Amino acid sequence: MTDRRTRQNRSATTTVSAPPSVVFSILADPRQHARIDGSGTVRAVVSGPDRLELGSTFGMDMKMGAAYKIGNTVVEFETDRLIAWRHKGLHRWRYELTPQGADTVVTETWDVSRYPLPLRLGLAASLGKKTQAAIEATLVKLKAAAESDAA
């Protein structure tokens, strides 16, 4: 049963024919985020380390209609298993990796559970459908990138 706080979250899962270390190396390198972005909004990294860790900050050039810059902070991190970041809002972009034989099961989640209920409902209503499509497209690109890197 879905928890009421997480009901408005959006997520999708895919299986990647590559080990978790290969998938994680893409996610933990902000310079590769434009490579896997399915939303079409991530343009380029403007600041940050080559490899993210808990507490790392990184900035991105974005475009959703107008161009803008956004700063992010890594708020969850477990090497080859979990990475999540957020910007000034309370929502998080989370990637969970689970080894499955030689493959990796990857779940991407747009987590809005930290917002009060009225804001969660508003975000889900206004951005949920578009975000779900972006997550699904990102996972397609991440799968292709990781499988190419592993080859």
PAROSE-549500 format. One record per residue: residue number from 1; residue in three letters; chain; x, y, z of N, C-alpha, C, O in turn. Coordinates in steps of 0.1 Angstrom, whole numbers, plus 5000, padded with zeros to 4 digits. Layout:
<recs>
(rec NUM; 'ALA'; 'A'; (X; Y; Z); (X; Y; Z); (X; Y; Z); (X; Y; Z))
...
</recs>
This chain:
<recs>
(rec 1; 'MET'; 'A'; (5008; 4988; 5000); (5000; 5000; 5000); (5009; 5012; 5000); (5019; 5013; 5007))
(rec 2; 'THR'; 'A'; (5005; 5023; 4992); (5013; 5035; 4991); (5010; 5044; 5003); (4999; 5046; 5007))
(rec 3; 'ASP'; 'A'; (5021; 5049; 5009); (5020; 5059; 5020); (5014; 5072; 5014); (5017; 5076; 5003))
(rec 4; 'ARG'; 'A'; (5005; 5079; 5022); (4999; 5091; 5018); (5009; 5102; 5014); (5007; 5110; 5006))
(rec 5; 'ARG'; 'A'; (5020; 5102; 5021); (5031; 5112; 5019); (5038; 5110; 5006); (5043; 5120; 5000))
(rec 6; 'THR'; 'A'; (5038; 5098; 5001); (5045; 5095; 4988); (5036; 5093; 4976); (5041; 5091; 4965))
(rec 7; 'ARG'; 'A'; (5024; 5094; 4978); (5014; 5091; 4967); (5016; 5100; 4955); (5014; 5096; 4944))
(rec 8; 'GLN'; 'A'; (5020; 5112; 4958); (5022; 5122; 4946); (5035; 5121; 4940); (5038; 5127; 4929))
(rec 9; 'ASN'; 'A'; (5044; 5113; 4945); (5057; 5111; 4939); (5056; 5104; 4925); (5045; 5098; 4922))
(rec 10; 'ARG'; 'A'; (5065; 5106; 4917); (5065; 5100; 4904); (5078; 5091; 4903); (5089; 5096; 4907))
(rec 11; 'SER'; 'A'; (5077; 5079; 4897); (5089; 5071; 4895); (5087; 5061; 4884); (5076; 5059; 4879))
(rec 12; 'ALA'; 'A'; (5098; 5056; 4880); (5098; 5045; 4870); (5111; 5037; 4872); (5120; 5041; 4878))
(rec 13; 'THR'; 'A'; (5111; 5025; 4867); (5121; 5015; 4869); (5125; 5009; 4855); (5116; 5007; 4847))
(rec 14; 'THR'; 'A'; (5138; 5006; 4854); (5143; 4999; 4842); (5154; 4990; 4846); (5160; 4992; 4857))
(rec 15; 'THR'; 'A'; (5157; 4980; 4838); (5168; 4971; 4840); (5179; 4974; 4830); (5176; 4974; 4818))
(rec 16; 'VAL'; 'A'; (5191; 4977; 4835); (5202; 4980; 4826); (5212; 4969; 4826); (5215; 4963; 4836))
(rec 17; 'SER'; 'A'; (5216; 4965; 4814); (5226; 4955; 4812); (5240; 4960; 4814); (5248; 4961; 4805))
(rec 18; 'ALA'; 'A'; (5243; 4964; 4827); (5256; 4969; 4831); (5256; 4968; 4846); (5246; 4968; 4853))
(rec 19; 'PRO'; 'A'; (5268; 4967; 4852); (5269; 4966; 4866); (5266; 4980; 4873); (5267; 4990; 4866))
(rec 20; 'PRO'; 'A'; (5262; 4980; 4886); (5258; 4992; 4893); (5269; 5003; 4892); (5266; 5015; 4891))
(rec 21; 'SER'; 'A'; (5282; 4999; 4892); (5293; 5008; 4892); (5293; 5017; 4880); (5296; 5028; 4880))
(rec 22; 'VAL'; 'A'; (5289; 5011; 4868); (5289; 5018; 4856); (5278; 5028; 4856); (5279; 5040; 4852))
(rec 23; 'VAL'; 'A'; (5266; 5024; 4860); (5254; 5032; 4861); (5257; 5044; 4870); (5254; 5055; 4867))
(rec 24; 'PHE'; 'A'; (5262; 5040; 4882); (5264; 5050; 4892); (5275; 5061; 4888); (5274; 5073; 4891))
(rec 25; 'SER'; 'A'; (5285; 5056; 4880); (5295; 5066; 4876); (5289; 5077; 4867); (5294; 5088; 4867))
(rec 26; 'ILE'; 'A'; (5279; 5073; 4859); (5272; 5083; 4851); (5264; 5093; 4860); (5265; 5105; 4858))
(rec 27; 'LEU'; 'A'; (5256; 5087; 4869); (5248; 5096; 4878); (5256; 5105; 4887); (5252; 5116; 4890))
(rec 28; 'ALA'; 'A'; (5268; 5100; 4892); (5276; 5107; 4901); (5285; 5117; 4894); (5293; 5124; 4901))
(rec 29; 'ASP'; 'A'; (5285; 5118; 4881); (5293; 5128; 4873); (5283; 5138; 4867); (5276; 5135; 4857))
(rec 30; 'PRO'; 'A'; (5282; 5150; 4873); (5272; 5160; 4868); (5274; 5164; 4854); (5265; 5169; 4847))
(rec 31; 'ARG'; 'A'; (5286; 5162; 4849); (5289; 5165; 4835); (5282; 5156; 4825); (5281; 5159; 4813))
(rec 32; 'GLN'; 'A'; (5277; 5145; 4830); (5270; 5135; 4822); (5254; 5137; 4823); (5247; 5130; 4816))
(rec 33; 'HIS'; 'A'; (5250; 5146; 4831); (5235; 5147; 4833); (5228; 5151; 4820); (5217; 5147; 4818))
(rec 34; 'ALA'; 'A'; (5234; 5160; 4813); (5227; 5164; 4800); (5227; 5152; 4790); (5217; 5151; 4783))
(rec 35; 'ARG'; 'A'; (5236; 5143; 4791); (5237; 5131; 4783); (5224; 5122; 4785); (5220; 5116; 4776))
(rec 36; 'ILE'; 'A'; (5220; 5122; 4797); (5209; 5113; 4801); (5195; 5120; 4803); (5185; 5113; 4806))
(rec 37; 'ASP'; 'A'; (5195; 5133; 4803); (5183; 5140; 4806); (5172; 5137; 4796); (5173; 5140; 4784))
(rec 38; 'GLY'; 'A'; (5161; 5132; 4800); (5149; 5130; 4792); (5139; 5141; 4791); (5130; 5141; 4783))
(rec 39; 'SER'; 'A'; (5141; 5151; 4799); (5132; 5163; 4800); (5135; 5173; 4789); (5126; 5181; 4785))
(rec 40; 'GLY'; 'A'; (5147; 5173; 4785); (5152; 5183; 4775); (5155; 5197; 4782); (5157; 5207; 4775))
(rec 41; 'THR'; 'A'; (5156; 5197; 4795); (5158; 5210; 4802); (5173; 5211; 4806); (5177; 5223; 4808))
(rec 42; 'VAL'; 'A'; (5180; 5200; 4808); (5194; 5201; 4813); (5203; 5204; 4801); (5203; 5197; 4791))
(rec 43; 'ARG'; 'A'; (5210; 5215; 4802); (5219; 5219; 4791); (5233; 5216; 4794); (5240; 5209; 4785))
(rec 44; 'ALA'; 'A'; (5239; 5220; 4805); (5253; 5217; 4808); (5256; 5220; 4823); (5248; 5227; 4829))
(rec 45; 'VAL'; 'A'; (5266; 5214; 4828); (5271; 5217; 4842); (5278; 5230; 4841); (5286; 5232; 4832))
(rec 46; 'VAL'; 'A'; (5276; 5238; 4851); (5284; 5251; 4852); (5293; 5251; 4864); (5302; 5260; 4864))
(rec 47; 'SER'; 'A'; (5291; 5243; 4873); (5300; 5242; 4885); (5298; 5229; 4892); (5288; 5223; 4891))
(rec 48; 'GLY'; 'A'; (5309; 5225; 4899); (5308; 5213; 4907); (5319; 5204; 4905); (5327; 5206; 4896))
(rec 49; 'PRO'; 'A'; (5320; 5194; 4913); (5331; 5184; 4912); (5329; 5174; 4901); (5318; 5173; 4895))
(rec 50; 'ASP'; 'A'; (5340; 5167; 4897); (5339; 5157; 4887); (5330; 5145; 4892); (5324; 5138; 4884))
(rec 51; 'ARG'; 'A'; (5331; 5142; 4905); (5323; 5131; 4911); (5316; 5136; 4923); (5322; 5142; 4932))
(rec 52; 'LEU'; 'A'; (5303; 5134; 4923); (5295; 5138; 4935); (5297; 5129; 4946); (5300; 5117; 4945))
(rec 53; 'GLU'; 'A'; (5294; 5135; 4958); (5294; 5127; 4971); (5284; 5134; 4980); (5279; 5145; 4976))
(rec 54; 'LEU'; 'A'; (5281; 5129; 4991); (5271; 5135; 5000); (5275; 5149; 5003); (5287; 5151; 5008))
(rec 55; 'GLY'; 'A'; (5266; 5159; 5002); (5269; 5172; 5005); (5275; 5180; 4993); (5276; 5193; 4994))
(rec 56; 'SER'; 'A'; (5279; 5174; 4982); (5284; 5181; 4970); (5274; 5190; 4965); (5262; 5188; 4966))
(rec 57; 'THR'; 'A'; (5278; 5202; 4960); (5270; 5211; 4953); (5274; 5212; 4939); (5286; 5211; 4936))
(rec 58; 'PHE'; 'A'; (5264; 5214; 4930); (5267; 5215; 4916); (5257; 5224; 4909); (5245; 5223; 4913))
(rec 59; 'GLY'; 'A'; (5261; 5231; 4899); (5252; 5240; 4892); (5250; 5236; 4878); (5259; 5230; 4872))
(rec 60; 'MET'; 'A'; (5238; 5238; 4873); (5235; 5234; 4859); (5228; 5245; 4851); (5221; 5253; 4857))
(rec 61; 'ASP'; 'A'; (5232; 5246; 4839); (5225; 5255; 4829); (5212; 5247; 4825); (5213; 5235; 4821))
(rec 62; 'MET'; 'A'; (5201; 5253; 4826); (5188; 5247; 4823); (5180; 5256; 4813); (5183; 5267; 4811))
(rec 63; 'LYS'; 'A'; (5170; 5250; 4807); (5161; 5257; 4798); (5147; 5251; 4798); (5146; 5239; 4794))
(rec 64; 'MET'; 'A'; (5138; 5258; 4804); (5124; 5254; 4803); (5116; 5266; 4799); (5112; 5274; 4807))
(rec 65; 'GLY'; 'A'; (5115; 5268; 4786); (5110; 5281; 4780); (5122; 5290; 4780); (5129; 5292; 4770))
(rec 66; 'ALA'; 'A'; (5125; 5296; 4791); (5136; 5305; 4793); (5148; 5298; 4799); (5147; 5288; 4806))
(rec 67; 'ALA'; 'A'; (5160; 5303; 4796); (5172; 5297; 4801); (5174; 5302; 4816); (5171; 5313; 4819))
(rec 68; 'TYR'; 'A'; (5179; 5293; 4824); (5182; 5297; 4838); (5193; 5288; 4844); (5196; 5278; 4837))
(rec 69; 'LYS'; 'A'; (5198; 5291; 4855); (5208; 5283; 4862); (5202; 5278; 4875); (5194; 5285; 4881))
(rec 70; 'ILE'; 'A'; (5206; 5266; 4879); (5201; 5260; 4892); (5212; 5254; 4899); (5220; 5247; 4893))
(rec 71; 'GLY'; 'A'; (5212; 5256; 4912); (5221; 5249; 4921); (5215; 5237; 4928); (5204; 5238; 4932))
(rec 72; 'ASN'; 'A'; (5223; 5227; 4929); (5218; 5214; 4935); (5227; 5210; 4946); (5239; 5213; 4946))
(rec 73; 'THR'; 'A'; (5222; 5202; 4956); (5230; 5197; 4967); (5227; 5182; 4968); (5215; 5178; 4968))
(rec 74; 'VAL'; 'A'; (5237; 5173; 4969); (5235; 5159; 4970); (5231; 5157; 4985); (5238; 5160; 4994))
(rec 75; 'VAL'; 'A'; (5219; 5151; 4987); (5213; 5149; 5000); (5212; 5134; 5004); (5209; 5131; 5016))
(rec 76; 'GLU'; 'A'; (5214; 5125; 4995); (5214; 5111; 4998); (5225; 5105; 4990); (5227; 5108; 4978))
(rec 77; 'PHE'; 'A'; (5233; 5096; 4995); (5244; 5090; 4988); (5249; 5077; 4994); (5252; 5076; 5006))
(rec 78; 'GLU'; 'A'; (5249; 5067; 4986); (5256; 5054; 4989); (5262; 5049; 4976); (5254; 5045; 4967))
(rec 79; 'THR'; 'A'; (5275; 5048; 4976); (5282; 5044; 4964); (5276; 5032; 4957); (5274; 5022; 4964))
(rec 80; 'ASP'; 'A'; (5273; 5033; 4944); (5268; 5022; 4936); (5254; 5018; 4940); (5249; 5008; 4935))
(rec 81; 'ARG'; 'A'; (5247; 5025; 4949); (5234; 5021; 4953); (5223; 5032; 4953); (5212; 5030; 4949))
(rec 82; 'LEU'; 'A'; (5227; 5044; 4957); (5217; 5055; 4959); (5224; 5069; 4957); (5235; 5071; 4963))
(rec 83; 'ILE'; 'A'; (5217; 5077; 4950); (5221; 5091; 4949); (5208; 5100; 4947); (5200; 5096; 4939))
(rec 84; 'ALA'; 'A'; (5208; 5111; 4955); (5197; 5120; 4953); (5202; 5134; 4955); (5211; 5136; 4964))
(rec 85; 'TRP'; 'A'; (5196; 5143; 4948); (5199; 5157; 4950); (5186; 5166; 4950); (5176; 5161; 4945))
(rec 86; 'ARG'; 'A'; (5188; 5178; 4955); (5177; 5187; 4955); (5182; 5201; 4952); (5194; 5204; 4955))
(rec 87; 'HIS'; 'A'; (5174; 5210; 4948); (5178; 5224; 4947); (5170; 5231; 4958); (5168; 5225; 4969))
(rec 88; 'LYS'; 'A'; (5167; 5244; 4957); (5161; 5251; 4968); (5147; 5246; 4972); (5143; 5248; 4983))
(rec 89; 'GLY'; 'A'; (5140; 5239; 4963); (5128; 5233; 4966); (5130; 5221; 4975); (5141; 5217; 4977))
(rec 90; 'LEU'; 'A'; (5119; 5216; 4980); (5120; 5204; 4989); (5120; 5191; 4982); (5123; 5180; 4988))
(rec 91; 'HIS'; 'A'; (5117; 5191; 4969); (5117; 5178; 4962); (5131; 5174; 4958); (5140; 5181; 4957))
(rec 92; 'ARG'; 'A'; (5132; 5160; 4956); (5144; 5154; 4954); (5143; 5146; 4941); (5133; 5140; 4938))
(rec 93; 'TRP'; 'A'; (5154; 5145; 4934); (5156; 5135; 4923); (5164; 5124; 4928); (5176; 5126; 4932))
(rec 94; 'ARG'; 'A'; (5159; 5112; 4929); (5166; 5101; 4935); (5167; 5089; 4925); (5158; 5086; 4917))
(rec 95; 'TYR'; 'A'; (5179; 5083; 4925); (5182; 5071; 4917); (5186; 5060; 4927); (5196; 5062; 4934))
(rec 96; 'GLU'; 'A'; (5179; 5049; 4927); (5182; 5037; 4935); (5186; 5026; 4925); (5179; 5023; 4916))
(rec 97; 'LEU'; 'A'; (5198; 5020; 4928); (5203; 5010; 4920); (5204; 4997; 4928); (5208; 4996; 4939))
(rec 98; 'THR'; 'A'; (5199; 4986; 4922); (5198; 4973; 4928); (5205; 4963; 4919); (5200; 4961; 4907))
(rec 99; 'PRO'; 'A'; (5215; 4956; 4923); (5222; 4946; 4914); (5212; 4934; 4912); (5205; 4930; 4921))
(rec 100; 'GLN'; 'A'; (5212; 4929; 4900); (5204; 4918; 4897); (5212; 4909; 4887); (5212; 4911; 4875))
(rec 101; 'GLY'; 'A'; (5220; 4900; 4893); (5230; 4893; 4885); (5240; 4902; 4879); (5246; 4910; 4886))
(rec 102; 'ALA'; 'A'; (5242; 4902; 4866); (5251; 4911; 4859); (5245; 4924; 4856); (5251; 4933; 4850))
(rec 103; 'ASP'; 'A'; (5232; 4926; 4858); (5224; 4937; 4855); (5222; 4946; 4867); (5226; 4943; 4878))
(rec 104; 'THR'; 'A'; (5216; 4958; 4864); (5212; 4967; 4875); (5198; 4972; 4873); (5194; 4976; 4862))
(rec 105; 'VAL'; 'A'; (5190; 4971; 4883); (5176; 4976; 4883); (5178; 4991; 4888); (5182; 4993; 4899))
(rec 106; 'VAL'; 'A'; (5173; 5000; 4880); (5174; 5014; 4883); (5160; 5020; 4885); (5152; 5018; 4876))
(rec 107; 'THR'; 'A'; (5158; 5026; 4896); (5145; 5033; 4899); (5148; 5048; 4901); (5156; 5052; 4909))
(rec 108; 'GLU'; 'A'; (5142; 5056; 4892); (5143; 5071; 4894); (5130; 5076; 4900); (5119; 5072; 4896))
(rec 109; 'THR'; 'A'; (5131; 5085; 4910); (5119; 5090; 4916); (5121; 5105; 4918); (5131; 5111; 4921))
(rec 110; 'TRP'; 'A'; (5110; 5112; 4915); (5108; 5126; 4918); (5100; 5126; 4931); (5088; 5123; 4931))
(rec 111; 'ASP'; 'A'; (5107; 5129; 4942); (5101; 5128; 4955); (5097; 5141; 4960); (5105; 5150; 4963))
(rec 112; 'VAL'; 'A'; (5084; 5143; 4962); (5078; 5155; 4967); (5072; 5154; 4981); (5065; 5162; 4986))
(rec 113; 'SER'; 'A'; (5076; 5143; 4987); (5070; 5139; 5000); (5073; 5149; 5012); (5067; 5149; 5022))
(rec 114; 'ARG'; 'A'; (5083; 5157; 5010); (5087; 5167; 5021); (5079; 5179; 5021); (5080; 5187; 5030))
(rec 115; 'TYR'; 'A'; (5071; 5182; 5010); (5062; 5193; 5010); (5049; 5191; 5018); (5045; 5179; 5019))
(rec 116; 'PRO'; 'A'; (5043; 5201; 5023); (5030; 5200; 5030); (5020; 5195; 5019); (5022; 5198; 5007))
(rec 117; 'LEU'; 'A'; (5010; 5188; 5024); (5000; 5182; 5015); (4995; 5191; 5004); (4995; 5187; 4992))
(rec 118; 'PRO'; 'A'; (4990; 5203; 5007); (4985; 5212; 4996); (4995; 5214; 4985); (4992; 5215; 4973))
(rec 119; 'LEU'; 'A'; (5008; 5217; 4989); (5018; 5219; 4978); (5021; 5206; 4971); (5023; 5206; 4959))
(rec 120; 'ARG'; 'A'; (5022; 5194; 4978); (5024; 5182; 4971); (5013; 5179; 4960); (5016; 5175; 4949))
(rec 121; 'LEU'; 'A'; (5001; 5182; 4964); (4990; 5180; 4955); (4991; 5189; 4943); (4988; 5186; 4931))
(rec 122; 'GLY'; 'A'; (4994; 5202; 4946); (4996; 5212; 4935); (5007; 5208; 4925); (5005; 5209; 4913))
(rec 123; 'LEU'; 'A'; (5018; 5204; 4931); (5030; 5200; 4922); (5026; 5188; 4914); (5029; 5187; 4902))
(rec 124; 'ALA'; 'A'; (5020; 5178; 4920); (5016; 5166; 4913); (5006; 5169; 4902); (5007; 5164; 4891))
(rec 125; 'ALA'; 'A'; (4996; 5178; 4905); (4986; 5181; 4895); (4993; 5189; 4883); (4989; 5187; 4871))
(rec 126; 'SER'; 'A'; (5002; 5199; 4886); (5007; 5207; 4876); (5019; 5201; 4868); (5021; 5204; 4857))
(rec 127; 'LEU'; 'A'; (5027; 5193; 4875); (5039; 5188; 4869); (5040; 5173; 4868); (5049; 5168; 4862))
(rec 128; 'GLY'; 'A'; (5031; 5166; 4875); (5032; 5152; 4876); (5033; 5144; 4863); (5042; 5136; 4861))
(rec 129; 'LYS'; 'A'; (5024; 5147; 4854); (5024; 5140; 4841); (5036; 5143; 4832); (5042; 5134; 4827))
(rec 130; 'LYS'; 'A'; (5040; 5155; 4832); (5052; 5159; 4824); (5065; 5153; 4831); (5074; 5148; 4824))
(rec 131; 'THR'; 'A'; (5065; 5153; 4844); (5077; 5147; 4851); (5077; 5132; 4849); (5088; 5127; 4847))
(rec 132; 'GLN'; 'A'; (5066; 5125; 4849); (5066; 5111; 4847); (5072; 5108; 4833); (5080; 5099; 4832))
(rec 133; 'ALA'; 'A'; (5068; 5115; 4823); (5073; 5113; 4809); (5088; 5116; 4809); (5095; 5108; 4802))
(rec 134; 'ALA'; 'A'; (5092; 5126; 4816); (5107; 5129; 4816); (5115; 5118; 4823); (5125; 5114; 4818))
(rec 135; 'ILE'; 'A'; (5110; 5113; 4834); (5116; 5102; 4841); (5118; 5090; 4832); (5128; 5084; 4831))
(rec 136; 'GLU'; 'A'; (5107; 5086; 4825); (5107; 5075; 4816); (5117; 5077; 4805); (5124; 5067; 4801))
(rec 137; 'ALA'; 'A'; (5118; 5089; 4799); (5127; 5092; 4789); (5142; 5092; 4794); (5151; 5087; 4787))
(rec 138; 'THR'; 'A'; (5144; 5097; 4806); (5157; 5097; 4812); (5162; 5083; 4814); (5174; 5080; 4811))
(rec 139; 'LEU'; 'A'; (5153; 5074; 4819); (5158; 5060; 4821); (5161; 5053; 4808); (5171; 5045; 4807))
(rec 140; 'VAL'; 'A'; (5155; 5056; 4797); (5158; 5051; 4784); (5173; 5056; 4780); (5181; 5048; 4775))
(rec 141; 'LYS'; 'A'; (5175; 5068; 4782); (5188; 5074; 4779); (5199; 5069; 4788); (5210; 5066; 4784))
(rec 142; 'LEU'; 'A'; (5196; 5067; 4801); (5206; 5062; 4811); (5209; 5048; 4807); (5221; 5044; 4808))
(rec 143; 'LYS'; 'A'; (5199; 5040; 4804); (5201; 5026; 4800); (5211; 5025; 4788); (5220; 5017; 4788))
(rec 144; 'ALA'; 'A'; (5208; 5033; 4778); (5216; 5033; 4766); (5231; 5038; 4769); (5240; 5032; 4764))
(rec 145; 'ALA'; 'A'; (5232; 5048; 4777); (5245; 5053; 4780); (5253; 5043; 4788); (5265; 5040; 4786))
(rec 146; 'ALA'; 'A'; (5247; 5037; 4798); (5254; 5027; 4807); (5258; 5015; 4799); (5269; 5010; 4801))
(rec 147; 'GLU'; 'A'; (5249; 5010; 4791); (5252; 4998; 4783); (5263; 5001; 4773); (5271; 4992; 4770))
(rec 148; 'SER'; 'A'; (5263; 5013; 4767); (5274; 5017; 4758); (5287; 5018; 4766); (5298; 5013; 4761))
(rec 149; 'ASP'; 'A'; (5287; 5024; 4778); (5299; 5025; 4785); (5305; 5012; 4790); (5317; 5010; 4791))
(rec 150; 'ALA'; 'A'; (5296; 5002; 4793); (5300; 4989; 4798); (5305; 4980; 4787); (5313; 4971; 4789))
(rec 151; 'ALA'; 'A'; (5302; 4983; 4774); (5306; 4975; 4763); (5321; 4976; 4760); (5326; 4970; 4751))
</recs>
